[in-house]
Amino acid sequence: MMQHDNNTLPPKTCTIERMVTLEEDVKKVLAGEKTATRRNGRYADPGEIMTLEGRQFVVDKVYSQSLGELTDDDARREGFATVEEYKQSILSIHPGMPWLPQMRVWVHEFSEVK
């Protein structure tokens, strides 16, 4: 497993309990269809555990990415087929939010603890 120097990450802006909260997203994580989530802030450190319906998921990687860098592979890790599908979902959740290619988000990648 890769070692990350947490000192290079800014302080968290929220807690891991708030990282995946939408029922639809929780279902995707539990089904193994969602292995990453993007948020405006940092919700977890690498190695932290997220518990959903009694199952544990460990945060493998936390890094910053701009919306313009998103690939369809990224979208699939979010539980969508394409970047466009992911974008439409985000914009429906956040009405009025602009989708700016230069806007940076925090990516949290996770996997189930077996």
ABEGO torsion letter per residue (X at the ends): XBBBBAAABBBBABBAAAABABAAAAAAAAAGABABBBBABBABBBGBBBBBGGBBBBBABBBBBBAAABBAAAAAAAGBABAAAAAAAAAAABBGBBBBAABBBBBBBBBBBX
